Amino acid sequence: MNARDQAYRKAYRDFIGRLVQARRDARLTQVEVAKKLGRAHSFISKCELGERRVDFVELQQLAHLYGKDLAFFTIRTK
C-alpha cells in the first residue's frame, strides 16, 4: 500500500469524524436526520461508519441540515 492511499484513508476518517460531530452539534440523532432527508436510518449509519461514501450533493444537504458551512468538512492542514 502506498502513502497516498494511507493519506486518503486518514483524510476520509477525519471527514467522517467531522460529519458525526456536525450531527451531534445540531443535536440530532441518526434517525431524525434520516427522517428529515427522507432516507433510511441505515443510510446515515453507513455514511458515518464509512461503509458508504458521501457525495457532494448529499454533503450539501447534510451541511444545510446541520447548520454548517461546507468548509467545516474540509481537510484541515497544520
BELVENGI-V685821 format. One record per backbone hydrogen bond with DSSP energy under -1.0 kcal/mol. NH is the residue of the N-H (numbers start at 0). CO is the residue of the C=O. E is the energy in kcal/mol with one decimal. If there is no record, write none. Layout:
# BELVENGI-V685821
nh = <NH;NH>
co = <CO;CO>
e = <E;E>
This chain:
# BELVENGI-V685821
nh = <5;6;7;8;9;10;11;12;13;14;15;16;17;18;19;20;21;22;23;24;25;26;27;32;33;34;35;36;38;42;44;45;46;47;48;50;51;58;59;60;61;62;63;64;65;67;71;72;73>
co = <1;2;3;4;5;6;7;8;9;10;11;12;13;14;15;16;17;18;19;20;21;23;22;28;29;30;31;32;33;39;40;41;42;43;44;45;45;54;55;56;57;58;59;60;61;62;68;69;70>
e = <-1.6;-2.8;-2.2;-2.5;-2.5;-2.5;-2.5;-2.4;-2.4;-2.1;-2.5;-2.1;-2.0;-2.4;-2.5;-2.4;-2.5;-1.7;-2.5;-3.0;-1.7;-1.6;-1.9;-2.3;-2.6;-2.3;-2.4;-1.9;-2.9;-1.1;-2.3;-2.8;-1.9;-2.5;-1.5;-2.0;-1.5;-2.5;-2.3;-2.0;-2.6;-3.0;-2.3;-2.4;-2.6;-2.7;-1.8;-1.6;-1.2>
